[in-house]
């Protein structure tokens, strides 16, 4: 096991913690677009920390790469919001597991990374594992719309990860990451006209959850993107990062108990079996990553 495996696992857990706190903030009336807008701007000072390690000049002739990366990241967010608002979140969540598969396909098509058979198999297993975790909830409605929006979101995020892994090293990792997140924050201003209410009208009780969730989300995003830029193993990193779905389920159950929202009845046996199957598939996928083999 190498350092990038550990970094990615920590980032996955950090995402799950941030997502749980985000759900708490949303239940307190934060609003999904306003929460995202605030998070994107919290990202900027957090990512500016890496500028302390920046050395050398900035290759302005390659500025299009961090700008495009920031645009892809922003588009991934937009389609995620659209899938949640106009689709069905019970389908959107598992479909996002396709991000691991998209990173493999992009790597093969563009030749940005050597993809072995175990990596391809692990990506597929992680996607199936996330699907089982997601589909173990309530019924699905508005299937076609949810699928299209969630698949688009997954594709754009995979493209963003690939850009970071392939171009950040040559540009200068600290400045590349900062410019990417700055572009994302600036583009998030386009969300303001779609706010249901101004930020100043958000309930004061939601702010503590918003700030903590934003800091956790920014920290895990920094760790993940730094790991992508430093080690370039985009496909492998995305397989391990997909364990955020498993952590989200586990932390969600704990959060429900903490906030005294659990019902009197336990989850049906079918749901438990699906979730355990999903968890086992994800673990199997990660184990396969450590099996040596030739590239595709």
Beta strands, then each sheet from edge to edge (+ up, - down):
end
